[in-house]
């Protein structure tokens, strides 16, 4: 069990922010427990996948030999990153629309009061 202090919490937050913004940083962190790092062809693949995720292009064809981690990076890592981004978007939308709905409800209530009192 980790004893959390202000400095370890700050370091954990910084690490999470770093890996949210970079598939390369995430891959390095994920491979570190096995004593591995992304190879040169992995770094190239990651760079192209990040470009695809950023919208620099809408298609990417991967012509790499078997065993070059196409599925690992293209499917698993991008899928997890996309799901994380989607969850953030959904929660942001939900919270925003809830606040927006509350404001709309308050406006409707005030309009209803005005029309019934006048």
PyMOL commands that set and color helices and strands:
alter all, ss='L'
color gray80, all
select helices_A, chain A and resi 6-20+23-32+40-54+70-117
alter helices_A, ss='H'
color red, helices_A
deselect
rebuild
show_as cartoon
